[in-house]
Amino acid sequence: MEIPSAELLENKAVLHKGFDELTEKSFGKKTEKRLEISFTEALYLLEKEKLGVKSKGKKINFKKLMTFALKKDTRLHEKYIVYKDLRERGLVVKTGFKFGCDFRVYQRGVGVKKGPKVPKEHTKWIVFTVPEDHVCSFAELSRAVRLAHSIRARMLWAVVDNENDVTYFEVVRAKP
């Protein structure tokens, strides 16, 4: 079976055919004619050999895609490490863009849908990805926790160290 191929654009990768199998786990934008996926997801699928990526008609490898994507998003390396870790744990990972975080994560086996949801179908965690030397203010941390609380999710701070290991910290709001 031939793996689908995506064309690299300025800020995403686009598949025009063969993407039906990828759609369920993808956090891409799907229309009838195409699937647009982020660089993070394209890197993951490329590494797993579930996707080929072309730039100007020529196949590119993981390293070239990462180099290209890092020019567009300097935080991409850390985001990719966290995305990969979450996916390999069997979790459903979607973009967190509209919530101001890197990812929103659902429990294993949850089918993400729009509209009314039962409690287990809601976002379980919102994830903020940072390198181990990241410095933030209490106000930044507080905003992240309040955001998670407002959508009935838990806030995870995913810290990527220099060895590409991820440590997750759950930050909660405590009332005395």
N, C-alpha and C positions, 0 to 999 in steps of 0.2 A: 504494500500500500504506500502510495506516495504521500509525503508529508506536505501540508499546505505551506505556501510561501507568502510572505508579507513584503510589501514595498515600504522602504524607509522614507518617511517624510520629515519635515522640519522638526516636529515635536511629537511624533507618534509613528506607529507602523500600521499599515492597512492591508487587510486581506480581502480579495475580491471573490474568492471561491474556496471551497473546501474547509470552511470555518465552522460548520454546524457542530462538529464534535467539540470544538474549543469553547463554544458559546456559553455553555452551562457554568463553567468555572471561571470564565473570563470576567474581568471588570471593565471590559471594553464597551464601546458604544456600537450597537448593532442596528443596521437597517436591513431591508430586504436584499440589498445588493452588496453590502460590505460590513466588515467588522474592523473597528479602529481600536487598537490596544496601545497601552502606554509602553514606554521603553522598559520599565521594570518588568512588565509581564512578557514582553518580547524577549528580553534577556533570559528569563526563567524558561520559557518554552524552547528557546534556541538551545540552551544548555541541556535540556531534557530530550533534545532531538525530536520535538513534536512540532517544530516550526523551522522553516528556512527564512532567511531575511536577505533581501536584495536592496542595493543602493544603485540607482541609475542602471538597472538591469544586471548588475554583477552581484554574485553571492558574497556576503560578508560573514565573518566569523564572530564569535562572542567578544573577543578582545576589541575588534574594530567597532562593533556596535557599542560597547561600553565606552570606548574613547570618544566616539561621536556624541553619545548621550550625555557624558559628563560635561561636555562643552555647553549643553543646554540646561543642565541641572547639576550643580556642584555637589548636591547631597545624594545623588543617585546611587553611589556605591553603598552607603549605609542603608538606604531604602531597599535596595536590592537584597542585601544580606538578610534584613528583617522579613521582607516579603517571602523569600525562599524558605526561611526558617518556619514561618507560619504555615505556608502551603505544605511543607513536608511534615508538619504535625497533623495534617489532614483538615485544617481549618479553612473556612471559606473567607477569602480576603477580597475586599472591594476598595475602591478609592475612597479616601476620606476628604476629598477636596471641598465638598460643600459644607463640611463641618470644621474646616480649618485644621485638620489633622492629616497625617499621612495615609492611614488606613482605617477602615472599619472592619471588624472581624466578627464573624458569626460562628456559632457552634458547628461542629461536624454534622454533615447531613442536612443542614438547613437549606431549603430552597429560597433564595432571596426573591421577594416579590414586592410590588408596589401596592399601596392601599392598606386596608385593615390587616393587622397581624395578631396572632396569638403571642403570648409573652416569649416563648422560646424562639420565635421568628425574628425578634428584634435584635439589633446590633448588640453583641455581648461586650465588646471592647472597642474603644477608639485608641489608636496607637500613634504615638509621636516618636519618631526615630531621631536619635541624636548620637554623635560620636562620643567616646568616653571623656574627651576633654571639653565637652560642651558646658557652658556657663549660662545659667538662666536666673531670672529674678523670681521671687516668691509670687509676684503678680502674674507672671507668665504661667507658673505652675497652677496657681489658683484659677486662672481662666480655663486651663485645660480640664481641671477637675470639675468646675462648674458646667462646662460644656458637656462633659460625659454625663453628669448628673441630670442635666436638662433633657437628655434623650434616653434616659434610663439605661445607660451603659456604664462600664467601668473604664477608667483611664489607665492605660499602660504607657510607661516611659520605656522604650526599647533602646538600650544603650549598647552600641557596637564598639567593641574594644579593638585594639590594634592587631589582634590575631583573628579578627572577624568572628568572634564569638558574641552572642547576644545574651544580655541579661535583662530581664523584664522586671520593672518595678511598678507595682500597682500603687497609685497614689489616691487616697480616699479623703473625703471630707468627714471630719469627726466633730461631733457636737458634744460639748462638755455636759 
